[in-house]
């Protein structure tokens, strides 16, 4: 199920004005693309480095390895969608606490991402948001009034 909630059901939303970029126990990393080329591999490398820093990698078992690969795939899909449908991403933000990793990709487009419905596995293209929907706990779109573009976010559960 896709959602347009700006935050997942358990999230209280952004920190109040003046709060730091990370709340207690939450780690945040940001990557601005600023006219970079090769943004999908750049985003995956950035995400991989964050996963190492946060202890998701190197994986100690199959479940942890699968969880890290899911994060890298979601990063790739969201950044690719921004390239295909929004003239490229502006920023990638990853945040992590003990339970959830949140991937956010900001762009300047007005379009609304949605899984192709009905999903046809043999049909080329159009699988990105279906993959995100299947791998993630939740996902949605945040729009800021009077600001062009949007942020597409997705949350994945931490490995056991």
N, C-alpha and C positions, 0 to 999 in steps of 0.2 A: 504494500500500500504506500503510495506516495503521500506526502503531506506538505502543506504550506505553512505549518506552524514554524515560527522563527526559532523555536528551541524545542528540544525533546521534552516529553512529558515530565520528567523528573528535574529538569533544569529550571532554575529560577531566573534565567536571563542574564544579561550583562551585569558586570560589577557596577556599583554606583560611580558617578563622576569622581575622579580623583583616585580611584582604586588602581592598583598596579595591574599589569597585564596578566598576572598569575595569582590565583587565589591559593589559599593554603593547600598544599598537596597537589596542585595543578601546575604542570610545566607547559610552557608555550614556546613555539618557534615559528618565525615568519620568514617567508621568502618573497621578495618583490621581484617581478620579472623584468620590468623596465626595458622593453625592446630587446629582450634576449631571444636568441634563436635556440632551437632544440629544447623547448621548454618541458616536454614530457620526460625525456631522460634526466633533465636537470631536476625536475620535481621528484622523480623516483629516487635519485641519488640523495637529495635533501631529506626525503622521508626515511630512507634507509639509515642515514646518519643519525636522525632523531631516534629511530628505533634502537640503534646501538646505544645511544646516550641514555635512553630510558630503560634499558635492560631487556627489551623484547628480543634483541639479537645480541650475541648468537643464541639461537634457539636451543633449549635444553631437551626438547622432545618434539614429536610430530605435531601436537596440538599448538605449541608455541610457534613452530615454524609456519604452520598453516595460518595462524592469526596474523603473523607479520606479513606473509604473502598477500593475505586479503587486504591489509592496509595499503600495501604497495599497488595492488590492482585498483583499489578505489581511487587512490591518488591519480593514477594513470587515466582512469576513465573520466574523472571530473575535469582534469586539466585538458584532456583530449576534447571533451565536449566544449570547453571554453574556446579551444582553438577552432573547432569546426563551426560553432554556432554563435560565437561572440567576439570574433576578431582577436582572440587570445585572452589568457588570464592576466589579471593585474597582480594578484597576490595569492599565495598559498599559506594558510595558517594551520598548524597542527597543535593540538593541545591534548594533554594526557594526564589522567589521574590514575588511581589504582584500579579502577573498574572500566573506564571508557577512554577511547581515543577518538577525538573529533577532528575531522578533516574539513577545511573550509577553503573554497576557491572563489575568489571575487573576480568579476569582469564588468564590462560596461554595457552589456546587452540588456534588452528588455524582455527577451523571450523567456518562456517558462519551460524548464526541462521536465520531461515525463517519459516513463517507460513506453515503448511502442506497444500498443494494445490492439488486437491480440498479439502476444509474443509468438513469433515464428522462428524456431531455432535454425531452420535451414536457410532463412532469408539473410542475405549479407547486410551488414551495417545495422544501426539502430539498437544495439544490444547494451550499450553503456549504462543507461539508467536502469535497465532490467537487472543487470549484474549488481549495480549499487544497491538496488532494492532488495535483492536476494541475500547479499552479504552483510548488510548493515542492520543494526538495531532499529534505526530510524534515519530519515533524511528529510530535508526541506529546503526552503528558499527564504532568505532574509532580504528585504528591500528597505532602504532608508529613504524617507520622504525627501523630495527635492534633490536627490543624488542619483545620477545616472547609473544604471547597472543593478547588480544583485550579488549576493553571496549564496552559493549552493553549499550546504553543509551535510555531512553524513557522520554517523557515530557507529563505531564498532566496539564490541566487548573485548576486554583484555583477556589474554589466555589464562586458563586455570592454573 
